[in-house]
C-alpha cells in the first residue's frame, strides 16, 4: 500500500473513481505513513479513526456516483483551522486543549467536497514565525536534510507542519495560511507548490486570527494541478466573513494546460538585490528563459516601494495581532493561571501561555497602537501599504504576471536563526509585498541549490486572477521538471 502515498491528488482522484482501490485503503496507507513520519513532529494530533470513517463515507458516495471534487483524498489540516470536535491549539499553550464546537468554512468546504482528515499539522505559534520553531509542541523538521552531515533543517513557517507532512509523502495535500508568506516560503523550502489566493477568495471564518487584514488560507501540494483542485474546493463566498469576496469560483483545474504565448511576464527590478545569492539569481534567470521559450514576453517593471513593504508589514501585522490576541485572557477558554486578583490572573496566564515570539509581536503591536505613536508608526505603515498596492496596480497595466524568487535562501539549519529575529523576518522579503497588496501568488519548485536543497520561484498575479497565475505556474512546473524527493530517513529513526 506504500505506493498509494506516492500519488498526486489528481492521480488518486482518477484511480478512486476507476475503482482501482478504495478510499479506505488510501486512508489506511496514509495513516501508516503519518505514524512513520512522527520523528518530523509535523502532526500534533492524529485523527486516524476519523480518517477511516470519512473514507468509508467516500466509498459509498463513489459507489453511488455522488463523488465530490476531493472525494476520498487524505489531507492534513493546519492547527489554525477550527475543526468541530477536534482540538485546535494554533501551536500555543494558551489555548490548551480547546476543542471547537464548530467547523471553519474552509475545512467544511473540503469535507463537503469529500476530503478525508488525517490530522492537525504543527505550526509556528499563532502563525508567527518563518521556521516552525516557535510552536509549543516543539520544532518541525524538514524531511530534507543537509547533505553531507545530515543535520536537521527547518521546513519554513508558519505552515511548516503542513509542508513537512506533504513533502514526506504522508498526506496528499494540506491546508496552510499565508499572512506574509507562510504558505509560499515553506513550499520553497520543502520542494512543494504553495498557493496564496487573493485576499477574500477563501473565507477566514473559523481560522484562528493572527492579522485579520492579511491572513488567507491556501493549499500546499506536490503539483500545480493539485493546488488548483484544492483551491476550487476551498473557495467561495461566506456571509459569516465580512472580508469574504462575493465573486464566482471558477474551475481552476480547467485553467491548466493552455499555452502562454503572448503572456506578458514582469520582472521587478527591486527584487534584484545585492544580497541575493548567485544561485537563486541564476535560477530566476532560468525561469525567465523557460517562460520565454513557451512564448511569453518578459518585461522589466518597477515596484519602487518594495523596500518599505517588509518594515511596514512588521508594524501592521503585530498591531493586528495585539488586538486579536487580547481575547486570550484565561477567562473564557484555554489556559488559566490563578492569581491574587483578576488582573494578576490575566498577567500570569498570558505570561505563561504565550511564547517569546508571540510576546515580542504583541508588545510591538501594542506599542505602535498606543497614544502618541499611532500616527507615527501604524498610520504611516498603512499609507506605505497603499503605495505598495498602487505599485502593483501600475505594473499590471503593462504585464499579466510577475516572476520573482520565493525566498532569499534555501532552508537553513534548525536553531540557526532562532536568536536573531531580524534575520528571521528577512525570510519574508519576497513574499510580503503580495500579501500587503492582497494579491494571488504561488511558489513552484524549480531546482536545487548547490547543497542539494529545494529552491522555488514565485508568480504574482492580478486580484482574483488565480487562473492566469495557475496556468503560468503549470508551464513553469513542466519546464522545471522538478522530481527530486527527500530520502525517507525518518522511517528509520523510530
PASEGU-350858 format. One record per residue: x, y, z of N, C-alpha, C in turn. Coordinates in steps of 0.02 Angstrom, whole numbers, plus 50000, padded with zeros to 5 digits. Example, Ala and Ser with C-alpha at 12.3 -4.5 7.8 and 13.67 -1.06 7.14 Angstrom:
BEGIN
506604971650390506154977550390506604983550390
506424988850354506844994750357506455000250394
END
This chain:
BEGIN
500414993950000500005000050000500425006350000
501085005650009501515011550012501485015549948
501375012249891501365015949828500775020849825
500265019849865499685024349865499875031249891
500385031649932500595038149958501035041949909
501205038849854501625042049803501205045649750
500555044949755500115047849704500035055349714
499845058849662499615065649669498865065549684
498585071249702497865071649714497485069749651
497705072449594497355071049531497375063649514
497955060449524498015053349509497575049149556
497595050849620497195047049669496445047849655
496245053949638495535055249622495305050949563
495705050849510495515047149449495505039649462
495985037249501496025030049513495485027749563
495295032149610494735030549654494095029849613
493995034449567493395034149525493405028149479
494015025849462494085019849420494065013449459
493935013949527493865008149571494505003849575
495095006949564495725003249569495905001649641
495665005649687495735004449759495175008449793
495085007249856494545010749893494825016749931
494365021149949494565026949990494815024550058
494535019150084494775016450148495495014050142
495655010550088496345008250077496825014250072
496595019550038497015025450031497125028750099
496605029050140496655031950207497105027750251
497045021150247497465016750287498205017650270
498355018150206499055019150185499325025750213
498915030950212499165037350237499185037650313
498725034250347498775033750420499435030550441
499625025350405500265021950420500855026550405
500815030350350501345034950332501415040550384
500845042950411500865048050464501215045350526
501065039050543501405035950600502155035650590
502365033550530503085033050516503415039950516
503035045150501503315051950497503335055550563
503165052250618503155055550683503815058950702
504395056250683505025059850700505055066850672
504665068450621504665075250593504305080250639
503885077650683503475081850727503015086450687
502775083950630502365087950585501635087850603
501405082450634500695081750653500645081850729
500235086350756500165086850829499565083050855
499115081050811498545076950831498335072650772
498425066150778498235061450725497495059650733
497135059350678496425057650679496305051550634
496665046150650496645040150608495955037150603
495615036550660494945033450659494455037750619
494485044250630494045048750592494185048150517
494825047550499495005046850428494675040650398
494695035150434494385028950408493635029750402
493325032950452492595033950449492415038350389
492795043750379492655048150322492775044550256
493275040250255493435036450194492875031650176
492575028450227492025023850214491425027550183
491295033650208490765037750179490925039350106
491575040850093491775042350024491675036349978
491835030450003491735024449962491005023649942
490555025149988489835024649973489635029849921
489895035849928489725041149881489995039649812
490605036849809490895034949744490475029449712
490265024549752489875018949726489205021449698
488945026849727488305029549705488375034949651
489005036249630489115041249580489005048349605
489105049349671488975055849702489615059149726
490175057249698490815059549725490925067149715
491275070049764491435077149761492115078249729
492325084449726492965086249693493555082849725
493515081749792494085078749829493875072249862
493415068649833493145062749866493685057649882
493755056149948494215051049971494945053249976
495085059749966495775062049965496015063850036
496545060550061496785061750129497205068250134
496995072650178497325079150187497505080250260
498015084350271498175086850338497915093950344
497735095950405497435102550418497875106350467
498105112150447498495116350491498105117750555
498435117550612498085117950676497835124950692
497785129150641497485135750647496745135650627
496535130250595495845129550573495435126150628
494885129150647494435125950695494085120050662
494105114350697493805108250671493335105550724
492715104850707492185103050754492345096550790
492415096950856492545091050897493265088650897
493705092250863494415090350859494835096250884
495275094850931495675100150963496015104850913
496015111250930496365116350890496745120750937
497395121450927497815124950976498185130950947
498235131750881498645136850850499365136450874
499575130550895500265129650917500445133250981
499935134851023500055138951082499805135551145
500175136551200499965133951265499325137351289
499225143551267498665147351296497985144551275
497955140951220497315137751201497225130951232
497775128251261497715121951297497415116451255
496885113351282496535107951246495865110351218
495865116451191495255119251163494985114951107
494355112851114494025108951062493445113151034
493515115450972493005119750943492335116150935
491785119550949491115116550937490845118250868
491285120350823491075122350756491645121050707
491485121350642491975119850589492125126150550
492765127250535492935132950492492615132050424
492485137550390492165137150325492595133450274
493255134750275493705131450227493705123850236
493775121550299493785114350309493095111350296
492565114950313491895112450297491815111550222
492075116350183492065115650110492435109450087
493015108150118493415102350099493045095850115
492745095550175492385089350193491775088450148
491435093850131490865093450086491075090950016
491705092449998491975090149933492235083049937
492205079949998492385072950005493075071550034
493445076750053494115075750080494105072150147
494655068950164494735064850224495275068050268
495135068850333495605072150378496075067150412
496725067950400497235063650431497445066150500
497425072750511497635075450575497765082850570
497965085850627498095092950632498855094050629
499055098650585499775099650571500065104950618
500675103650639501065108250682501175114850645
501315120050683501385126750654501735131350704
502015136850679502265141950724501695144750765
501835146350828501315148550873500935154550844
500265153750839499825158850810500075161250742
500415156750706500665158150638501205163450637
501545164450694502065169550698502745166250695
503035166050636503685162950627503815161050555
504455160050539504645158350470505035151850468
505005147950523505405141850525505065136050561
504465137150589504105132250629504515129850688
504825134750722505195133250784504865136450845
504315140150836504005143550893503415139750921
503235134050895502675130150918502775127650989
502235127451028502295124551095502415117051093
502305113951035502425106751027503145105351005
503555110450999504235109550977504305110650902
504925111150878505045112550807504855106750762
504665108450701504555103450648505205102750609
505355096650589505935095550546505715094550474
506115097350430506025096450358506215089350340
505825085850298506045079150277506705079250238
506875084950208507535085650178508045086750234
508665084750222509215085650269509805089050234
510235092150273510835094950245511275089350218
511435089450154511865084250126512545084250161
512825078350168513485077850200513415076050273
513205080850315513175079450386512475077250409
511975077950367511305075650384510975079550440
511195085650451510895089750505510175091550489
509745091950540509045093850528508985101150506
508525102350460508405109050436507665110750446
507505117150444506825119350455506415118450392
505755117650399505315117050341505035123750319
505245129150353504925135650342504315136350386
504025142350386503445143450429503005148950401
502425149750429502205146150488501875139350473
501735138050409501405131750390501905126150381
502385125650426502925120750418502695113550426
502235112350473501985105550482501615103150420
501205107550392500835105850331501315104150274
501835108350266502325107250212502715100750224
502925099650286503335093950301502975087350289
502345086850310501975080550303501815079050230
501705084150189501575083050118502225081050083
502775084550099503415082950068503665076050088
503445073650146503645066950169503215061450139
502755063350094502315058550060501875054950111
501635058650163501185055850212500495059050209
500405064050167499755066950152499775069250079
499205068750045499195070849975499185078349967
498965081850019498955089150019498815091450090
498845098050100498715100750166498495107950160
498105110150209497925117250212498475120950249
498585127150228499025131650264498685138450267
498995143050301498785150050298499385154350282
499275159650245499805163950222499645171050242
500045173850288499955180750311500485185150279
501105182750277501635186450244502085181950202
501855175750192502245170950153502235163950182
501785162750230501795156550269501555150350233
501335150950171501215145150128501775144650076
501955150350048502435150349992503145148750014
503375151750070504065150450092504165143250113
503705140050153503795132950167503785128650105
503375130550055503375126749993504055126949960
504375132849959505035133449930505545129249967
505495129050033505985125450074505905117850070
505315115450049505195108250050505065105249981
505125109249929505035106549861504315105449842
503865109749867503145109049853502885115149815
502255114549796501875120149769501475123249826
501525129749835501155133249887500785139149857
500135139449866499725144649834499375149049886
499495155649882499115160449920498605163749874
497955162449884497465165649841497385173049856
496995176449815496815183449828496475183949896
496645189349933496315190449997495555190949986
495185186750022494455186550014494205180749972
494665177249937494465171549896494225165749940
494575164549996494385159350044494155162750109
493635160050138493365162850200493875162150257
493895167350300494305167050360493905164650421
493255163350412492845161450469493075154650497
493215154550562493445148350594494195147350589
494555152150561495295151950562495525156450620
495905153650665496135157450723496575163150699
496385169350715496665175250683497365176950709
497785179150662498425182350676498355189650657
498335191150592498245197950567497675197850518
497105200550538496485199350502496475202250431
496845207550418496835210550351497345207250305
497695202150330498215198750291498115191250285
497845188050337497775180750338497365178250280
497615173050247497235169950193497425162450188
496915158150185497035151050179497285149250110
497685144050106497925141650041498175134550045
498225130949988498435124049988499185123149980
499445117750009500125115249997500055108349966
500335107649906500255101449867500915099749832
500905094049797501505091949761501505094149688
500935096449662500905098749593500445104849589
500525108549534500095114349521499375112049511
499285106549475498605103949464498265102449530
498635099349576498335097849641498145104249678
498555109449673498395115849705497755118749676
497665118149610497065120549577496445116749600
496515110249608495955106149630495755108049702
496245108649746496095110449815495795117449820
496065122249782495805129049786495075129349764
494895125449714494205125349692493745123249749
493955118349787493555115849843493555120649902
494105124049914494175128349974493805134949966
493735137349905493505144149893492745144849898
492525151149900491815152549898491615158149945
491105161749926490855167249968490555164650032
490675168150087490435166150152490135172250187
489485172450197489185178150231489395178950304
489685173750332489925174150402490585178050407
490915179350350491555182950348491455189450310
491515195050345491395201550313491915203250260
492495199750260493015201050211492995196050153
492505191450155492435186550101492165189950038
492475188449982492275191649918491725187749885
491205191249867490635188049832490775188049757
491215183449738491415182749668491345175449648
491225174049584491155167049562491805163149574
491725156649586492295152149594492355148049530
492865149349489492935145449428493215138449443
493205134149393493535127649398494275129049382
494675129749435495365131749425495765126449387
495585120149395495935114849358495835115649283
495255118049264495105118949192495545124349161
495845128649202496275133949175496955131349154
497115125349175497785122549160497805119649090
498415119049064498505115749000498515120348940
498325126748950498345131348894499045134148883
499155137048824499825139948812499855147048840
500455149748843500555156548870500875161048817
500745159448754501015163648700500735170648706
501175175548706500965182448712500855184848783
500895180248832500815182248902501385187048921
501225192348955501725197248975501955195949046
502585194149054502865192449120503315198149143
503155200949201503545206449228504095204149275
504665207549270505235206049313505375212249356
505185212049420505275218049462506015219449475
506225225349455506925227149464507135227349537
506655229149580506815229849652506975223149686
506805217649654506955211049683507665208849668
508015212649624508705211149607509165214449659
509235211449716509625214349770510345211749770
510795215649798511495213449802511565207349847
511095206549895511145201049943510885194449915
510555194749856510255188649828510805183749808
510805177549835511315172749817511335171549741
511935170449716512025169749644511615163849615
511565158349654511205152549627510455153949622
510185158049666509475159749662509365164649604
509825169449596509775174049539509815170249473
510255165149470510315161149409509685157049396
509375154449448508755150649440508195155249416
508185161349441507695166249420507765167649345
508385168449322508505169549251508295163449209
508425157649237508225151449203507455151249196
507115153349249506385153549247506135158149192
506465163849184506295168449130506365165049062
506915161549053507035158148989506515152748976
506315149049029505805143949020505155147048995
504955152649025504325155849005504385158948935
504975161748920505075164548852505055158948800
505345153248816505335147548769504615145148757
504175146348806503485144348798503055149648763
503385155148743503035160248705502855166548743
503055166948807502905172948846503385178648828
503165184748841503585190648833503795193048903
504425194448913504655196848978504815204348974
504625207849027504745215049031504965216949101
505425221649105505615224449170505075229149193
504915228749258504425233249288504715236249352
504415241549375504635244849436504095244249490
504325242349549503905242349609504285246349661
504285252949655504755257149693504685256949768
504105254949794504025254949867504145248149898
504425243449859504545236649883504965236649947
505475240749949505935240650007505595242650072
505015245950067504665248050127504135242950148
504005237950106503455233250120503585229050183
504195226450190504345222250247504305226050313
504635231950320504555235550384503835237650397
503465239450345502765241250356502355235150379
502515229350350502175223150371502285221750445
502905222750468503055221250538502845226850585
502445231350560502065235950603501325234050599
501065233150539500355231550530500175224850561
500555219650546500395212950570500425212450646
500955214850680500945214650753500395218850784
500215224450752499675228550778499025224650778
498885221150723498275217250719498305211250766
498905208350774498985202750820498855204950892
499095210850910498985213550977498235213950992
497855216250942497125216750951496795209950953
496975205550906496665198950902496805194550963
497415194950989497615190451043497415193051112
497105198951114496865201551178496315197151208
495985193051166495435188851190495685183051232
496325181451229496585175751267496815178251335
496355177551384496475180551449496375175751507
496235169351493496135164551547495435164351575
494975168251547494305168751575493825163851541
493815163751474493295160151439493495153151417
494115152151395494325145551371495085145251372
495345139251366496065138451364496395138751433
497025140451432497425140451493497185145751543
497185144051607497065148951661497565147751716
497955152851733498425152551788498155156951844
498035154051902497735157751957498185163451980
497865168952000498225174752025497895177452087
498195182652116497925185552176497275189352163
497195192052103496585195352083496505194552008
495995197751979495845196751908496425199051864
496705204951878497255207551838497865203051843
498005200651903498585196151912498475189651874
497845187151873497695181151835497805182251760
497585188051735497705189751665498455189451650
498845192851691499565193551679499915186751681
499755182751732500075176251739499885171551682
499245171751663499015167351608499365169151543
499395175451527499695177551463500445176551464
500765177651522501485176751526501675169351516
501275164851544501435157751538501165154851473
500615157751447500295154851388500625156651322
500895162751317501195165051254501945163751254
502205161451197502925160451189503285166951174
503955166751171504345172951162504195176751098
504095173351041503975176950978503285180350979
502785176851004502125179951009502135185851057
502475185051113502545190551161502885196551128
503405195251090503765200651056503305204551009
502925200850969502495204150920501905207650953
501625204851006501085208251042501345214751072
501945214651099502225220751129502355226051076
502625223851018502725228550963502055231550941
501565227150932500915229450910500575234150959
500635232651023500335237051073500675243851073
501335243751063501725250051061501505254451003
501465251550942501315255650884500585258050883
500155254850923499455257050927499335261850986
499845262851027499755266951087499715274351071
499415278051116499335285251108500025288551100
500095292751051500725296051039501155292750986
501015286250972501405282550923500985280050865
500325280050872499875277550820499995281250754
500005287850756500105291750694500795290650665
501295290250709501985289850686502155283050655
501835277750679502015271050656501445267650618
500895266150653500365262250621500055265850561
499885272150570499575275850516500045276550456
500685277750469501175278250415501255271550379
501245266050418501305259450387500715257950341
500125260150360499545259150317499595263350254
499885269150258499995273250198500495269850151
501015267050180501505263350140501175257350106
500745254050143500385248250115499985250350053
499675256050056499295258649999499755259849939
500355262449953500835263749899501085257249869
501195252249910501415245649886500885242749839
500245243049860499705240549818499655244449753
499765250949756499735255149696500295253349647
500885251749674501435249449631501225243449588
500895238649621500675232749584500155234549532
499685238949550499175241049502499495244149440
499985248349451500325251549395500695246449352
501025241649385501395236549348500925232249306
500345230549334499885226249298499515229749241
499645236049232499405239349171499825237449111
500415234649124500885233049070501045225549065
500915221749120501075214649119500485210649148
500505204049139499965199649163500145196149228
500775194349236501015191149298501725193749311
501955192749373502635194349392502995187949412
503635187549396504045181849415504605184249461
504675181049519505195182749567505445176449601
505995176849638506155171249684505625170949739
505555165249770505095164549827505425166649892
506035164249903506385165549966507105167449951
507425171249996508115173449983508645168249999
508435162150018508915156950034508585150150030
508985144950034508735138250043508545137350116
508265131550134508105130150204508745130150245
508695132850306509275133350349509215128550408
509755127650445509775122750499509315124850557
509035119850589508625121150649509055124750701
508795130250727509155134150777509625139450749
509715139550682510205143950652510035151350659
509385152950657509185160050660508705161550718
508645156850764508155157550818508295163550862
508925165350870509115170850915509185177450878
509005177650815509075183850775508415185250740
507945188650774507285189950744507325193550678
507785198350670507825202150607508005197550549
508505193150560508695188450508508105183850490
507725181950541507135177650529506615181450489
506485187750506505975191650471506155192650398
506805193050382507025194250314506875188450267
506685182650296506485176950253505875178550212
505485183550234504855185250201504925191050152
505535193050136505635199150097505315198850028
505285192949996504995192349930504255190549930
504005188249986503305186049989502845191350019
503105195650063502695200550098502345205550051
502685208249999502345213249958501675210949929
501635204849903501005202349876500475201749931
500695199949991500225199450047499955206250066
500395211250068500175218050085499665220650034
499725218449971499265220649919498675215949910
498665210349946498115205649942498075201749877
498635200849843498635197849776498775190349778
498545186549728498695179449725499425178249706
499725173249736500425171649721500545164249734
500995161349696501135154249701501875152949699
502115148149739502805145949735502835139149702
503285138449653503355132349615504075129749623
504175123449641504865120849646505205120849579
505795123949576506115125049511506815122149505
507115120049560507785117449557508075116049625
508705113949626509055112549688509645117349696
509795118949759510375123049773511015118949764
511585122249772512225118649766512285113149819
511955114149876511985109149929511425103949922
511025104349868510535099249855509865100249887
509695106449906509055107849938508595111649890
507935110949899507455113949851507475121549851
507335124449792507255131649783506625132749742
506255138049760505635139449724505645146149688
505215146749637505095152949603504365155049615
504255161549620503595164149637503285167849578
502645166649567502245170449519501715174349557
501645180749540501145185149572500675187549518
500025187449532499535189349482499075194949504
498615196749459498125201849475497605198949523
497265203449559496755201249606496225197049571
496075191249602495565186549578495715183849508
496355183949489496555180849426497005174849440
496785170549485497165164549500497235160049439
496755160549393496785156249334497415157549293
497595163949282498205165549245498825163449284
498805164549350499375162549392499475155049387
498935151249393498995143949391499195141449321
498925144449270499105142449201499855143549189
500105149349211500825150749203501245146149246
501015144849307501375140349352501415133349324
500885131249290500875124549260501415123949206
501495129249166502015129349115502715129349147
502785133449199503425133849235503605127149266
503115123849295503215117349327503445112149275
503125112149218503295107349165504005108549140
504195114849132504865116449107505395114649159
505245115849222505745114449275505835106949284
505305103049277505345095849283505625093649351
505425097049403505685095449470505395088949495
505825084049506505605077449529505995075049590
506425079249617506835077249674506405076149736
506595071349776506245069849838506735068849895
506525070049956506975068750013507045061350026
507615059250051507705052250072507285051050135
506925045550140506475044250197506845042050261
507305046450285507695044750344507255043850406
506685047550409506265047450469505955040550482
505885036450428505595029950437506075025150472
506715027050474507225022750504507405024750575
507075030050602507295032750666506845030850724
506325026850712505865025250766506095019050804
END
